Amino acid sequence: SLARASLIILNHINDPEQFTAVKMQLKPYSSAPVVGTNGQVVAIRDLKGQEIGMPKEPIVGMFCAIAHPEYFRRTLEQEGFKVIDEYVLADHDSFQDKDLEQFAQACSKKGAKWLICTEKDRVKLKNQLALALPILWIQLELRVVAGQEEWQNFLQQAEAKIK
C-alpha cells in the first residue's frame, strides 16, 4: 500500500532524528514524499468553549476515548499538567454521565482540581454537565514539523488538479 501513496504523513514527530529514522525505514517501500507532523496545543478551553489558559492549579484527572491515550497524557505533562488519574475507554466510545461523575469524585479525593479531555471527546459531552470537578479540553492544531517543502509541493499539485 505504501508503494501507491502520493504522500506519507508521519504524526507524533518530536525531533529531526526520529523523523529521519522513520523516513529511512519507509524508503524501501515507497518513493512518496514524507512529511512529519505533531499536534500543538493552541488553547485550553472550558465546556462553553471559552479559552481559560493554564490553570493556577493544573492537577487533573484525564479522560479520553482515543486510540493512543499515552500521546494525550504526554501532551498534558509537556504542557505542565499533573495527571493524578486517568479514565480511558476504547477509541470512539462515549462516556456516560454517571461514570464521569464517579471519576470526578475519585479525582477530587486525590487532589485534582479539573477533569481534562481531548477535543474529540469534548464533542461527545453534554454542554451542561454538573460534576464534582469542572471539565477542560485541549484544542490541538496539527503542524508540519518536518518536510515543509514536500508539503508545499503536495499542496501545489493538489491545487493544480482542482483548477
KAZIVEN-V927674 format. One record per residue. N is the residue number from 1. RES is the residue in one small letter. PSI is psi in whole degrees, -180 to 180 (* if undefined). OMEGA is omega in degrees with one decimal (* if undefined). NEAR is the number of other ideal C-beta (glycine too) atoms within 10 Angstrom. Layout:
N/RES/PSI/OMEGA/NEAR ; N/RES/PSI/OMEGA/NEAR
This chain:
1/s/-36/179.4/6 ; 2/l/-31/-179.8/12 ; 3/a/-26/-179.5/9 ; 4/r/-8/-174.3/7 ; 5/a/142/173.1/15 ; 6/s/-24/-179.7/10 ; 7/l/140/175.8/17 ; 8/i/127/178.9/18 ; 9/i/122/177.1/18 ; 10/l/121/179.6/18 ; 11/n/165/179.3/13 ; 12/h/37/176.4/15 ; 13/i/122/-175.6/22 ; 14/n/-21/-179.9/12 ; 15/d/162/-177.2/12 ; 16/p/-35/-179.6/11 ; 17/e/-42/178.4/9 ; 18/q/-46/179.5/14 ; 19/f/-48/-178.6/20 ; 20/t/-42/-178.7/14 ; 21/a/-46/-179.2/10 ; 22/v/-40/178.2/16 ; 23/k/-40/179.3/18 ; 24/m/-34/177.0/10 ; 25/q/-32/-178.3/9 ; 26/l/-22/-172.5/15 ; 27/k/-42/179.4/10 ; 28/p/-16/-173.4/8 ; 29/y/-15/-175.2/12 ; 30/s/146/173.6/16 ; 31/s/8/-179.3/9 ; 32/a/147/174.3/17 ; 33/p/151/-176.8/17 ; 34/v/136/179.7/21 ; 35/v/140/176.4/23 ; 36/g/136/179.4/26 ; 37/t/165/175.0/18 ; 38/n/143/176.6/20 ; 39/g/131/179.8/17 ; 40/q/134/178.9/12 ; 41/v/126/176.8/14 ; 42/v/-19/178.8/12 ; 43/a/153/169.7/15 ; 44/i/123/-171.9/21 ; 45/r/157/173.2/18 ; 46/d/-179/-177.4/14 ; 47/l/-25/178.9/17 ; 48/k/-6/-179.7/8 ; 49/g/1/-179.3/11 ; 50/q/133/176.3/9 ; 51/e/130/-178.1/10 ; 52/i/-12/-176.5/13 ; 53/g/-176/-178.3/8 ; 54/m/125/179.0/11 ; 55/p/152/178.1/16 ; 56/k/-34/176.8/6 ; 57/e/88/-173.6/10 ; 58/p/47/179.0/18 ; 59/i/118/-169.2/16 ; 60/v/157/164.7/24 ; 61/g/123/-176.4/27 ; 62/m/135/171.6/26 ; 63/f/143/-179.6/25 ; 64/c/160/174.8/25 ; 65/a/72/-178.3/19 ; 66/i/165/-175.0/18 ; 67/a/-39/-176.7/9 ; 68/h/80/-177.9/12 ; 69/p/-22/179.7/18 ; 70/e/-30/176.6/10 ; 71/y/-40/179.2/16 ; 72/f/-45/179.5/24 ; 73/r/-44/179.9/16 ; 74/r/-42/178.1/14 ; 75/t/-46/179.5/19 ; 76/l/-46/-179.2/21 ; 77/e/-37/177.5/12 ; 78/q/-30/178.8/10 ; 79/e/-11/178.1/13 ; 80/g/6/177.0/9 ; 81/f/148/171.9/21 ; 82/k/110/-178.6/13 ; 83/v/115/-177.3/18 ; 84/i/-15/177.7/16 ; 85/d/159/176.9/16 ; 86/e/147/177.9/18 ; 87/y/109/-172.7/20 ; 88/v/130/173.8/15 ; 89/l/170/176.6/16 ; 90/a/155/-179.7/8 ; 91/d/132/176.5/12 ; 92/h/-3/176.3/11 ; 93/d/165/178.4/13 ; 94/s/149/179.6/9 ; 95/f/140/175.2/18 ; 96/q/142/-178.3/10 ; 97/d/-44/-176.7/12 ; 98/k/-36/178.3/8 ; 99/d/-39/176.6/12 ; 100/l/-37/178.8/22 ; 101/e/-42/177.6/15 ; 102/q/-42/178.4/14 ; 103/f/-43/179.3/22 ; 104/a/-43/179.2/23 ; 105/q/-44/178.7/14 ; 106/a/-42/179.6/16 ; 107/c/-40/179.3/26 ; 108/s/-42/178.7/16 ; 109/k/-27/179.5/11 ; 110/k/-1/177.1/11 ; 111/g/3/179.2/12 ; 112/a/149/177.0/24 ; 113/k/-16/-175.6/18 ; 114/w/160/161.2/22 ; 115/l/149/-178.7/24 ; 116/i/142/-178.4/27 ; 117/c/177/177.2/26 ; 118/t/165/174.9/22 ; 119/e/-38/178.4/12 ; 120/k/-39/179.0/15 ; 121/d/-31/180.0/22 ; 122/r/-41/-175.8/20 ; 123/v/-15/178.6/9 ; 124/k/-4/-177.9/12 ; 125/l/153/172.9/17 ; 126/k/151/179.0/9 ; 127/n/-31/-179.7/8 ; 128/q/97/175.9/7 ; 129/l/127/177.7/15 ; 130/a/94/-179.3/9 ; 131/l/170/178.9/17 ; 132/a/-23/177.8/17 ; 133/l/146/175.5/21 ; 134/p/156/-178.4/16 ; 135/i/136/171.8/21 ; 136/l/159/172.0/21 ; 137/w/153/-177.0/22 ; 138/i/126/174.5/23 ; 139/q/120/179.7/16 ; 140/l/153/173.0/17 ; 141/e/131/178.8/10 ; 142/l/125/-178.3/11 ; 143/r/142/175.5/12 ; 144/v/121/-178.7/16 ; 145/v/-9/176.5/19 ; 146/a/143/-179.7/20 ; 147/g/34/-179.3/22 ; 148/q/-41/-179.6/11 ; 149/e/-42/178.1/10 ; 150/e/-39/178.7/18 ; 151/w/-47/180.0/18 ; 152/q/-42/177.3/12 ; 153/n/-42/178.8/13 ; 154/f/-45/179.6/17 ; 155/l/-42/179.0/11 ; 156/q/-42/177.9/10 ; 157/q/-41/179.1/12 ; 158/a/-43/177.6/11 ; 159/e/-41/179.9/9 ; 160/a/-37/178.9/8 ; 161/k/-32/-179.8/7 ; 162/i/-39/-177.8/6 ; 163/k/*/*/4
